[in-house]
Amino acid sequence: MLAILVGYYLHPPLAGWLDALAEVKQRWSYVYSGLSAIVAGAFIPELMRIFIFQKARVDRLNMMLPAPALARCAETPPMAKEQALPLARASATAMRRMADVYPC
């Protein structure tokens, strides 16, 4: 955060890019909020897992949603379980493998 703040005042191209981002945020409002939440909550953590824990090796489990694993967790809300169960039934093998990757 500090680097972005300092860069905004000391590096004019970064200031221009951040101003353009602010205009996009103002114009798109809820769509921007939704997309930024998806990026921050799904893509960035998955990329961190791939590059840090898997040593930059992409596994086919990275391409699947963790929804079948969510169906196994006791603390998962009922609505999420209802959405995850059809996916869990679709692939028993993926369910067993994901249980190892995403323990409750």
PEQUI-V489774 format. One record per pair of residues at least 12 apart in sequence whose C-alpha atoms are under 7 Angstrom apart, sorted by the first residue. I is the first residue (numbers start at 1). J is the second residue. D is the distance in whole Angstrom. If there is no record, write none. Layout:
((I | J | D) (I | J | D))
This chain:
((67 | 84 | 5) (67 | 87 | 7) (68 | 84 | 5) (68 | 85 | 6) (68 | 87 | 6) (68 | 88 | 4) (68 | 95 | 6) (69 | 95 | 7) (69 | 98 | 6) (69 | 99 | 6) (69 | 102 | 6) (70 | 84 | 7) (71 | 84 | 6) (71 | 85 | 6) (73 | 104 | 5))
